[in-house]
């Protein structure tokens, strides 16, 4: 069984459609994770984000790229999916945002060494073909002292229940197509920390990224969405994602490239 990353090309029109599952990332996860990254970067750098060169690795339709662009960053987005990049370019144009979208993979990026102040990689590491090679490339394209912001999914029994069984398999709650995620590709925090140590990063923070609701409340919302009573945009808002707490399912963090 292999992961189906083609879903992001086949359904690229859904990134900015409030009725589509891809839009759940914008209203559900984006507010919490962008707020976390904004606070971390301004604290670490001691200045606003304006003018920072930011690479959004695995940018998809640009839902996170646009947040950094609105904050005044010079944003480049990289993704292997041409249809997703087309959707990203089209939407950025409607917003009057200048974002440099490029096609390519994390394992071999078309950028110069030390080109970016910040590399952001969200909902991506659990999808790449070679995790070590991708993080090595991040270390190459980010400046010494630059920052790597990430989130991903832990490989636990809890994450299987939430991200595979509930989100992909159980008829009353599922919304992802089959094999959008594979449990075996989820990443334990100890594994990513070991790669950071090996590849020249110093991890500065790691915390949970989860819904503030109880599991039965989440299940009830997923069922309501399945019945057509909620759009994905509204579902995302009601899930109340927040940072903090345990790492049992999704987690978020940032690391500094050692000089």
Buried (B, 14 or more C-beta within 10 A) or exposed (E): EEBBBBBBBEBBBBBBBBEBBBBBBBBBBBBBBBEBBBEBBEEBBEEEBEEBBBBBBBBBBBBBBBBBBEBEBBBBBBBBBEBBBBBBBBBBEEEEBEBEBBEBBBBEBEBEEBBBBBBBBBBBBBBBEEBBBBBBBBBBBBBEEBBBBBBBBBBBEBBBBBBBBBBBEBEEBBBBEEBBBBBEBBBBBEBBBEBBEEBBBEBBBBBBBBBEBEEEBBBBBBBBBBEEEBBBBBBBBBBBBBBEEEBBBBBBBBBBBEE
